Amino acid sequence: MLTNPASDRVKRIRRLARRPGRDDTGELLVEGPQACREAALAGLVRDLYATPRSLALYPEVGAAVLASAGRSHEASPDFVRAVSLASQGMVAEVRDPWAGWTVADGLAACRPAAGSPVGLVAVFEQVRDPGNAGTVIRAADAAGADLVIFADQSADPTAPKVIRASAGSYFHVPVVRAGPVAGLLAQLRASGLRVVAADASGSVVLGSARLSQPTAWLFGNEARGLTAGARTGSDAVVRIPIYGQAESLNLAMAATLCLYASASQRRLSPSRERSR
C-alpha cells in the first residue's frame, strides 16, 4: 500500500493539476470514482490510486484498469488526499485522448462517413467557470454532439475540476481548444455546418428554429453572453423564451436545451427517417 503523502510520486502526480504539467505529458489528473470509471472503461488510465474502501465500493474501476494494461495501486486515505482533496478516495493518471488535437482534427475524426458532414458541434466562447465548462461537456455528450470546442480564452477543458464536473463525458466526445470564434466560422461552414448563435437578442425563438441540418451552436460567456462578432457572424441568432420571472438561464441549462432541440429535430427529420 502507498502511504507517504510527501513522496516524490505524489509530487509528480500533482504536477498534472496545472496546465504546464498536462501539456508536457499529455496526461490528465482525474478525480473521483465516476470520472475514473469512464476513463478506465475507455482504456485510458495509466495509474489508478484508490483507498481500500473505494476499491471495494467500485471494483469495476480497478478491473477495467487492469484489463487495459493499466496499473491499480492501493493507497492510504492520506496519500490520496495529498494528491487531491476532491478525490473521494480515488484518483488516476490518465492519457488525454485529445492531446494535441486541433479543430481540424476534431472535425475530421467525427465525420460519420467519408465526405459526410459532422452533425452537431458545440462551441463555447469565453466560458470561464470550470464547473460550467465540465457541465456543458456533459450536456453536449448527452445530446449526442460530435465535437466540443472551447474558444477564445475559455477555461482549460483539461483541468481536473472540469473533468470531474463532466462526470467522465470528457472521454466520450472530442474536446478541443481554439482561438477567437471569428476565425472559426469559415472552418465550421467548410465542414458543412450551419452556425447558430444562442443569445437573448435572437430574432428566432428556439421552438420555431429549423435545426435538422448539421449545426454548430455558439454559446457565450456566463455573464456577458456572446461577443458582437460571434452574433453577427452567425447564420442565425436564436433565443430561449423566458415565460416566468427568471432573469435568464444558466449557461449549461441553455446549452442543454439548444443541443437537445437540434438532436431531436435531426432524429425526426424525413431524410434521416428514409435513410434508416
C-alpha positions in Angstrom: 0.0 0.0 0.0 1.2 3.5 -0.8 1.1 5.6 2.4 3.6 8.5 2.2 1.7 11.8 1.3 5.0 13.6 0.9 6.5 11.1 -1.6 8.0 12.1 -4.9 5.2 10.1 -6.6 2.6 12.4 -5.0 4.6 15.4 -6.2 4.8 14.0 -9.7 1.1 13.3 -9.9 0.2 16.7 -8.5 2.0 18.3 -11.5 -1.0 17.3 -13.5 -3.2 19.7 -11.5 -1.6 22.5 -13.5 -1.8 23.0 -17.3 2.0 23.0 -17.9 2.3 19.6 -16.4 -0.6 18.3 -18.5 0.7 19.9 -21.7 4.2 18.4 -21.1 3.0 14.9 -20.5 -0.3 14.6 -22.5 -1.8 13.2 -19.3 -4.7 14.3 -17.0 -5.4 14.2 -13.3 -8.8 12.6 -12.9 -10.6 12.8 -9.6 -13.5 10.7 -8.2 -14.9 7.3 -8.9 -17.3 8.3 -11.7 -14.7 10.1 -13.9 -12.1 7.4 -13.1 -14.6 4.8 -14.2 -15.3 6.4 -17.6 -11.5 6.9 -18.2 -10.9 3.2 -17.2 -13.7 1.9 -19.5 -12.1 3.9 -22.3 -8.8 2.2 -21.7 -7.0 5.5 -20.9 -5.9 5.0 -17.2 -2.2 4.6 -16.7 -2.2 4.5 -12.9 -5.1 4.3 -10.5 -4.7 5.3 -6.9 -7.6 4.3 -4.6 -8.2 3.6 -0.9 -9.2 0.0 0.1 -12.7 1.2 0.7 -13.0 2.8 -2.8 -11.7 -0.3 -4.5 -14.2 -2.4 -2.6 -17.1 0.0 -3.5 -16.1 0.3 -7.1 -14.4 -3.0 -8.1 -15.3 -2.4 -11.8 -12.9 0.5 -12.0 -9.9 -1.4 -10.9 -10.9 -4.4 -13.1 -11.2 -2.1 -16.2 -7.8 -0.5 -15.5 -6.1 -3.9 -15.3 -8.0 -5.2 -18.4 -6.5 -2.3 -20.4 -2.9 -2.9 -19.1 -3.0 0.0 -16.6 -1.8 -0.2 -13.0 -4.0 -0.2 -9.9 -2.5 0.9 -6.6 -4.0 0.6 -3.2 -3.3 3.8 -1.3 -4.0 5.2 2.1 -6.6 8.0 2.5 -3.8 10.4 3.4 -1.9 9.6 0.2 -5.0 10.1 -2.0 -6.0 13.3 -0.2 -2.4 14.6 -0.7 -3.0 14.2 -4.4 -6.4 15.8 -4.4 -8.9 16.9 -1.8 -11.7 16.2 -4.3 -10.7 12.6 -4.8 -13.5 10.9 -3.0 -10.9 8.1 -2.3 -9.9 7.6 -6.0 -7.7 9.5 -8.4 -5.9 8.5 -11.7 -3.2 9.5 -14.1 -4.9 9.3 -17.5 -3.8 9.6 -21.1 -5.6 12.6 -22.6 -7.3 11.2 -25.8 -7.5 14.7 -27.3 -3.9 15.9 -26.5 -2.6 17.9 -29.4 -5.8 17.9 -31.3 -6.9 20.9 -33.4 -10.3 21.9 -34.6 -9.5 20.4 -38.0 -8.6 17.1 -36.3 -11.8 17.1 -34.4 -13.9 17.9 -37.4 -12.2 15.2 -39.5 -12.3 12.5 -36.8 -16.0 12.7 -36.0 -17.4 12.6 -39.5 -19.7 9.5 -39.6 -18.7 8.6 -43.1 -16.3 9.7 -45.7 -17.5 13.0 -47.2 -20.5 13.4 -44.9 -20.8 16.4 -42.6 -20.4 16.5 -38.8 -23.9 16.6 -37.4 -23.7 18.7 -34.2 -20.9 20.8 -32.7 -20.9 22.9 -29.5 -18.7 26.0 -29.4 -18.2 27.8 -26.1 -16.8 31.4 -26.3 -15.1 32.7 -23.2 -16.6 30.2 -20.8 -14.6 30.9 -17.6 -16.0 28.8 -14.8 -14.5 25.2 -14.6 -17.7 23.8 -13.2 -19.7 25.2 -16.0 -17.2 24.0 -18.5 -17.4 20.5 -17.3 -21.2 20.6 -17.2 -21.5 21.8 -20.8 -19.2 19.0 -21.9 -21.6 16.6 -20.2 -24.6 18.3 -21.8 -23.0 18.0 -25.2 -22.2 14.4 -24.7 -25.8 13.6 -23.6 -27.2 15.4 -26.6 -25.0 13.3 -29.0 -22.7 16.2 -30.1 -19.8 15.2 -32.3 -17.4 17.8 -31.1 -16.9 20.4 -28.3 -14.8 23.5 -28.9 -13.6 25.8 -26.2 -12.7 29.1 -27.9 -11.3 32.5 -27.1 -9.9 32.4 -23.5 -12.3 29.8 -22.2 -11.5 27.7 -19.2 -9.0 24.9 -19.8 -11.1 21.8 -20.6 -8.3 19.5 -19.3 -8.3 21.0 -15.7 -9.2 18.4 -13.0 -12.3 20.3 -11.9 -13.6 20.4 -15.5 -13.1 16.7 -16.0 -14.8 16.0 -12.7 -17.8 18.2 -13.5 -18.1 16.5 -16.9 -18.8 13.2 -15.0 -16.4 11.4 -17.4 -18.1 12.8 -20.6 -14.7 14.3 -21.5 -13.7 10.8 -22.6 -16.7 10.3 -24.8 -16.7 13.3 -27.2 -13.7 15.1 -28.7 -12.9 18.3 -26.8 -10.5 20.8 -28.4 -9.3 24.4 -27.9 -9.5 27.3 -30.4 -8.8 31.0 -30.7 -11.4 33.7 -31.3 -14.7 32.5 -32.7 -14.4 34.8 -35.7 -11.6 32.7 -37.0 -13.6 29.5 -36.6 -16.7 30.4 -38.7 -15.3 29.7 -42.2 -13.8 26.4 -40.9 -17.1 25.3 -39.5 -19.0 26.2 -42.6 -16.4 24.5 -44.8 -17.3 21.3 -42.9 -20.9 21.6 -43.9 -22.2 23.2 -40.7 -24.7 26.0 -40.3 -23.6 28.3 -37.5 -26.3 29.2 -35.0 -25.8 31.6 -32.0 -27.7 31.2 -28.8 -28.4 34.7 -27.5 -31.1 36.7 -25.7 -31.1 39.1 -28.6 -32.1 36.5 -31.1 -34.9 37.1 -33.6 -35.8 33.4 -33.8 -37.4 31.6 -30.8 -35.9 28.2 -30.1 -39.1 26.3 -30.5 -39.6 27.6 -34.1 -35.9 27.3 -35.2 -35.1 24.9 -38.0 -32.3 22.7 -36.7 -32.4 19.5 -38.6 -29.4 20.2 -40.8 -25.8 19.9 -39.4 -25.3 22.7 -36.9 -22.6 24.4 -34.9 -24.1 26.1 -31.8 -22.3 29.1 -30.3 -22.7 29.8 -26.6 -21.2 32.8 -24.8 -19.7 33.9 -21.5 -21.7 33.2 -18.3 -22.2 36.9 -17.6 -21.8 38.7 -20.9 -23.0 36.2 -23.4 -21.6 36.1 -26.9 -19.4 38.8 -28.4 -20.9 41.0 -31.1 -18.6 39.4 -33.7 -19.9 35.9 -32.9 -23.5 37.1 -33.2 -23.1 39.0 -36.4 -21.0 36.2 -38.0 -23.6 33.5 -37.3 -26.2 32.3 -39.8 -29.0 32.7 -37.2 -29.4 34.0 -33.7 -31.8 32.0 -31.6 -33.2 32.9 -28.2 -34.7 30.8 -25.5 -38.0 32.3 -24.3 -38.4 33.1 -20.6 -42.0 32.6 -19.5 -41.5 33.2 -15.8 -39.7 35.8 -13.9 -36.2 34.4 -14.1 -33.7 37.0 -15.5 -32.0 34.3 -17.6 -30.9 30.7 -17.8 -27.7 29.2 -16.6 -25.2 28.7 -19.4 -25.2 24.9 -19.1 -29.0 24.8 -18.9 -29.4 26.9 -22.0 -26.8 24.8 -23.9 -28.6 21.6 -23.0 -31.9 23.0 -24.3 -30.4 24.1 -27.6 -28.4 21.0 -28.2 -31.3 18.7 -27.4 -33.5 20.8 -29.8 -31.0 20.1 -32.6 -30.7 16.4 -31.6 -34.5 15.9 -31.6 -35.0 17.6 -34.9 -32.2 15.6 -36.6 -33.6 12.3 -35.4 -37.1 13.2 -36.6 -36.2 14.7 -40.0 -37.7 13.0 -43.0 -34.3 12.5 -44.6 -33.0 10.6 -41.6 -36.2 8.5 -41.4 -35.8 7.5 -45.1 -32.2 6.5 -44.5 -32.9 4.0 -41.8 
